[in-house]
Amino acid sequence: MADVRDNHWVLNGSKTFISNGIHADLVIVVARTTPEGGAHGMSLLVVERGMEGFERGRNLDKIGQKAQDTAELFFRDVRVPKENLLGELNGAFIHLMTNLAQERITIAVAAIAGAERLLEITTQYVKEREAFGRPLAKLQHVRFEIAELATECAVTRAFLDRCIEEHANGSLDAVHASMAKWWATELQKRVADRCLQLHGGYGYMTEYPIAKAFTDGRIQTIYGGTTEIMKEIIGRSLLA
Ligand SMILES: Cc1cc2nc3c(=O)[nH]c(=O)nc-3n(C[C@H](O)[C@H](O)[C@H](O)COP(=O)(O)OP(=O)(O)OC[C@H]3O[C@@H](n4cnc5c(N)ncnc54)[C@H](O)[C@@H]3O)c2cc1C
């Protein structure tokens, strides 16, 4: 919540889970600037490191993505100069709607790239690992697993390529970005799980890349808008 006083805003509130919140020198806060304005009463305020009342909590302990920090941010009577308003007053909703599609497509691209890499690692692994005197790759079940995952990745990539083209020419809408986000990240999760299974016990060992990918990738269906929220956006557009 931010109240306007003279030539600055007075910002109060907090936000849990901010990627790179510890390292960031500059954070963009979505603050309510017109209490009765609903979705159209929020603005983007740029808060700078060192502003009085702007504090960070601890670096949160996650199950994956250990190299990246995730922080809690606290704002107590932070005086934000009026010129730190980003974009239009009460325009946060529109600004976010315009740019969220890009964030979602970025997450989807990381998801398909991650899934394809896991498939590559696992394809190599099942060719090398022997069980009952022959490589795992000789077992029909294993070949079917790899075939299914490869097909799902190829189909997903085709849809994503179309979304990237749309993004490049400025026509990607929120619905298609949401479809790409939930579908590609759920695929990544499925691929990580099934590839880990194909590694057997070694898949559970942190020294194997598949184990790290399993925990690192788990967040993908949660941040940037959960799978359920993506489906809400798509469902609403179809059933309004
Ligand atoms: C590592 C990490 C980094 C993050 N980085 C950032 C960041 O940089 N910036 C930022 O703004 N946020 C960030 N987040 C926050 C993230 O976007 C949220 O955690 C996520 O959107 C889910 O919100 P929530 O945690 O409040 O879950 P909740 O909203 O409590 O959801 C709990 C469950 O209920 C479901 N649910 C909630 N509402 C509905 C609904 N209407 N219909 C159906 N199901 C519903 C959700 O899908 C979920 O499964 C980060 C989170 C994590 C864990």
The ligand as an SDF file (V2000), in Angstrom:
LIG
                    3D

 53 58  0  0  0  0  0  0  0  0999 V2000
   11.6190  -20.0770   -5.6390 C   0  0  0  0  0  0  0  0  0  0  0  0
   10.5300  -19.0730   -5.8600 C   0  0  0  0  0  0  0  0  0  0  0  0
   10.8000  -17.8890   -6.5410 C   0  0  0  0  0  0  0  0  0  0  0  0
    9.7920  -16.9440   -6.7370 C   0  0  0  0  0  0  0  0  0  0  0  0
   10.0920  -15.7690   -7.3710 N   0  0  0  0  0  0  0  0  0  0  0  0
    9.1480  -14.7910   -7.4510 C   0  0  0  0  0  0  0  0  0  0  0  0
    9.4650  -13.4880   -7.9600 C   0  0  0  0  0  0  0  0  0  0  0  0
   10.5930  -13.2250   -8.3460 O   0  0  0  0  0  0  0  0  0  0  0  0
    8.4840  -12.5730   -8.0290 N   0  0  0  0  0  0  0  0  0  0  0  0
    7.2290  -12.8220   -7.6050 C   0  0  0  0  0  0  0  0  0  0  0  0
    6.3670  -11.9360   -7.6810 O   0  0  0  0  0  0  0  0  0  0  0  0
    6.8920  -14.0450   -7.1050 N   0  0  0  0  0  0  0  0  0  0  0  0
    7.8210  -15.0170   -7.0020 C   0  0  0  0  0  0  0  0  0  0  0  0
    7.4960  -16.2350   -6.4580 N   0  0  0  0  0  0  0  0  0  0  0  0
    6.1260  -16.4450   -5.9780 C   0  0  0  0  0  0  0  0  0  0  0  0
    5.3470  -17.4040   -6.8510 C   0  0  0  0  0  0  0  0  0  0  0  0
    4.9660  -16.7660   -8.0630 O   0  0  0  0  0  0  0  0  0  0  0  0
    4.1540  -17.8920   -6.0190 C   0  0  0  0  0  0  0  0  0  0  0  0
    4.6620  -18.7590   -5.0180 O   0  0  0  0  0  0  0  0  0  0  0  0
    3.1390  -18.6120   -6.8740 C   0  0  0  0  0  0  0  0  0  0  0  0
    2.5050  -17.7210   -7.7640 O   0  0  0  0  0  0  0  0  0  0  0  0
    2.0600  -19.2980   -6.0260 C   0  0  0  0  0  0  0  0  0  0  0  0
    1.5390  -18.4100   -5.0810 O   0  0  0  0  0  0  0  0  0  0  0  0
    1.4830  -18.8640   -3.5640 P   0  0  0  0  0  0  0  0  0  0  0  0
    2.8230  -19.3710   -3.1830 O   0  0  0  0  0  0  0  0  0  0  0  0
    0.9180  -17.7220   -2.8010 O   0  0  0  0  0  0  0  0  0  0  0  0
    0.4880  -20.1030   -3.5500 O   0  0  0  0  0  0  0  0  0  0  0  0
   -1.0770  -20.0720   -3.2870 P   0  0  0  0  0  0  0  0  0  0  0  0
   -1.7040  -18.9620   -4.0620 O   0  0  0  0  0  0  0  0  0  0  0  0
   -1.3100  -20.1790   -1.8360 O   0  0  0  0  0  0  0  0  0  0  0  0
   -1.4880  -21.4380   -3.9960 O   0  0  0  0  0  0  0  0  0  0  0  0
   -1.4820  -22.7100   -3.3510 C   0  0  0  0  0  0  0  0  0  0  0  0
   -2.1270  -23.7170   -4.3060 C   0  0  0  0  0  0  0  0  0  0  0  0
   -3.4790  -23.3270   -4.5500 O   0  0  0  0  0  0  0  0  0  0  0  0
   -3.6910  -23.1930   -5.9330 C   0  0  0  0  0  0  0  0  0  0  0  0
   -4.5980  -22.0690   -6.2190 N   0  0  0  0  0  0  0  0  0  0  0  0
   -4.5160  -20.8050   -5.7510 C   0  0  0  0  0  0  0  0  0  0  0  0
   -5.4980  -20.0500   -6.2800 N   0  0  0  0  0  0  0  0  0  0  0  0
   -6.2080  -20.8580   -7.1050 C   0  0  0  0  0  0  0  0  0  0  0  0
   -7.3400  -20.6700   -7.9380 C   0  0  0  0  0  0  0  0  0  0  0  0
   -7.9430  -19.4890   -8.0640 N   0  0  0  0  0  0  0  0  0  0  0  0
   -7.8130  -21.7410   -8.6220 N   0  0  0  0  0  0  0  0  0  0  0  0
   -7.2240  -22.9520   -8.5210 C   0  0  0  0  0  0  0  0  0  0  0  0
   -6.1460  -23.1880   -7.7480 N   0  0  0  0  0  0  0  0  0  0  0  0
   -5.6350  -22.1630   -7.0530 C   0  0  0  0  0  0  0  0  0  0  0  0
   -2.3020  -22.8850   -6.5250 C   0  0  0  0  0  0  0  0  0  0  0  0
   -2.2560  -23.2030   -7.8880 O   0  0  0  0  0  0  0  0  0  0  0  0
   -1.4360  -23.7770   -5.6740 C   0  0  0  0  0  0  0  0  0  0  0  0
   -1.4420  -25.0880   -6.1560 O   0  0  0  0  0  0  0  0  0  0  0  0
    8.4810  -17.1980   -6.2670 C   0  0  0  0  0  0  0  0  0  0  0  0
    8.2140  -18.4010   -5.5720 C   0  0  0  0  0  0  0  0  0  0  0  0
    9.2160  -19.3200   -5.3670 C   0  0  0  0  0  0  0  0  0  0  0  0
    8.8930  -20.5740   -4.5780 C   0  0  0  0  0  0  0  0  0  0  0  0
  1  2  1  0
  2  3  1  0
  2 52  2  0
  3  4  2  0
  4  5  1  0
  4 50  1  0
  5  6  2  0
  6  7  1  0
  6 13  1  0
  7  8  2  0
  7  9  1  0
  9 10  1  0
 10 11  2  0
 10 12  1  0
 12 13  2  0
 13 14  1  0
 14 15  1  0
 14 50  1  0
 15 16  1  0
 16 17  1  0
 16 18  1  0
 18 19  1  0
 18 20  1  0
 20 21  1  0
 20 22  1  0
 22 23  1  0
 23 24  1  0
 24 25  2  0
 24 26  1  0
 24 27  1  0
 27 28  1  0
 28 29  2  0
 28 30  1  0
 28 31  1  0
 31 32  1  0
 32 33  1  0
 33 34  1  0
 33 48  1  0
 34 35  1  0
 35 36  1  0
 35 46  1  0
 36 37  1  0
 36 45  1  0
 37 38  2  0
 38 39  1  0
 39 40  1  0
 39 45  2  0
 40 41  1  0
 40 42  2  0
 42 43  1  0
 43 44  2  0
 44 45  1  0
 46 47  1  0
 46 48  1  0
 48 49  1  0
 50 51  2  0
 51 52  1  0
 52 53  1  0
M  END
$$$$
